[in-house]
Amino acid sequence: MIPVFRSASLSWFVLTGAALSCSPAHAGQDDNPAVLADLPLEQLMQVQTVTSASRFEQSLSEAPSAVTVLTSQEIREYGWRTLGEALASIPGLYVSSDRNYAYLGARGFLRPGDYDSRFLLLVDGVRSNDNLYDQAAIGTDALLDMALVERIEYVAGPGAAVYGSNALFGVINVITKSGSALGGVRVAQSFGSLGDRRSRVSLGAHGQDGSDLVLSASRYARRGGDLYFPEFDHPGTGNGIAHGLDWDRADNLFAKLHRGAVTFSAGYVARTKGVPTASLGAVFDTPGSTRDTRALADLAYESAVTADLSVAASVFWGRADYLGLGLYPGEDGSAHLNVDGAHAAWYGTNLHTTYRGLRGHKLLAGVEWQYNRRRDQFNYDVAPAMSWLDDRRRGNRDAVFVEDEWRIGQETIVNAGLRYDRNSETGAKFSPRLALIRTLTPADTLKLIYGTAFRTPNAYEQYYAIPAPDGQEANPNLRPEDIRTHELVWEHRPDAYGKVSLSLFHYQMRGLITQILDVSTGLLQFTNTQRATAHGADLAAEHTYANGVRVRANASWQQAAGDQGRALVNSPQRLFKGGVSLPWAALDARLAGEWQCASRRLTEHAQVGGYCSANLVLGSAGAGRGWDWSVALYNAFDHTYADPAGPAFVQEAIVRDGRSVVGKLEYRF
């Protein structure tokens, strides 16, 4: 492990030095329009803007948080196939997989199997976390095909003052492409290792009256391969080999229509995944699967009433369904089919106004309401028929929030926000945020940020109960968990083509919702019994050179601990990441390489070693109409590494995929 990290550290310093070595004068020496046209739009703008930090447009340097933006060009160049793969490139974030779902960790905190409920995932500003598990889907179960993503805005740290529950570690806003950006009809097909196939057809149109239309449909399938698990290596379980059970299928639909001040959007995904790991006590090497369907629709209106007053309103609807099938051993030694499932449905509205008429102030005020029409959970055996759980819940939540961006002179901004949330089951919460933003020089900005956030216990944690041996008991008395974060951010922008940032953070979590064994009943139960603290630093640098070469690198150090100072499971202390994308004029293409390294992590009873993994992508420049192509090598050097598995597994760790290759062809009409 030591040689790996020496090499990673050296590579990181080389890339960071390269990023810093380009002066503003050098960046402006080449005025070739073809070169400039190849640069990402965000880096051509003198001031980059985001909307996710405060619900209104701000420059990145004035946002009350450390914000990272990933563009569609980066998604294309680095070959990110899922939202999780893209997010894993961001400072401080890391992704684990148990070959069923992908899980996102931040700043040293990731509990295996927590369904990403400590992040808030928005699609065009609309909450997409379901109302039963609070899951933020970032794998093949995500709502969007990555080809439809225009940009991803990640707002690090607590965001409850703006968005309410779930935004403990960050807010992820996935902004979709417009019809004008798609520019006609596109048909794409990819083929890869282990039967990996993806088909997509999309249409983008823009009318002379300003109306804009996006339509897309895609299908993904992966055959998968045989997997070896040494924990099951004995004759009675097929010598530890799960045969052909790691398959994956997903269908996605998306539509968006914009005209004038009104936008309607709707998305749908149906994904079924084979489960090869025999989790939760299932019989090894027998068919088992999970099926997740998600749908989200939103009708939004946004308009400027006067020069100083703007109004935004939306009505949203969502649905999520889950079905898990598996064979489990019975007392007589035979296997029986068990069905586990859930139905969730919700709808609501959001209204907020922004007022700029008070000198030096930008004021935002809003209300939000959501009705949870269904939060149903069930579990039963097929034969012999036995119902273990049939729980049906409803409820609602509402909130009011305010924010003031107060500009004091030319160099200082005070950003203050406060939100009051009320949940019909868990009561009320106040969430404040305060940020002092100081412009030190035209290139340097310093931010001092304090924020709190909370996560309301979800229906699974409160009401899921199976009174069988090794089962689970409900806990309707669960309270929300809280986080308090202090952060210092320094951002240096020498020009429009480069950025260096350093974030120092410290957080404390109280009332952490944790699953423990109730010794009086012998059943598992979620309780508010633990705390967690962490401190660390994220350092990042990126630069685009005049010849079209783009370099990015970041490093994170994080020290997270639970009760009595014990290190947390699945918490790497060090992360190193980098990427280089360069033009290949002879092929009218670009070659991109990305690497990610993480230090060792604890499992439930042991540990997994550190790793470095690299991806290589060669693809056409993709400008204009006609053919577009790419070839990608994932885990290009076939490094073997694994992620901690969690208490639902016999395995201490689940091995990740080895080397795979994917080729893609796309035609633009």
Order of alpha helices (4+ residues) and beta strands (2+ residues): alpha-alpha-alpha-alpha-beta-beta-beta-alpha-alpha-beta-beta-beta-beta-beta-alpha-beta-alpha-beta-beta-beta-beta-beta-beta-beta-beta-beta-beta-beta-beta-beta-beta-beta-beta-alpha-beta-beta-beta-beta-beta-beta-beta-beta-beta-beta-beta-beta-beta
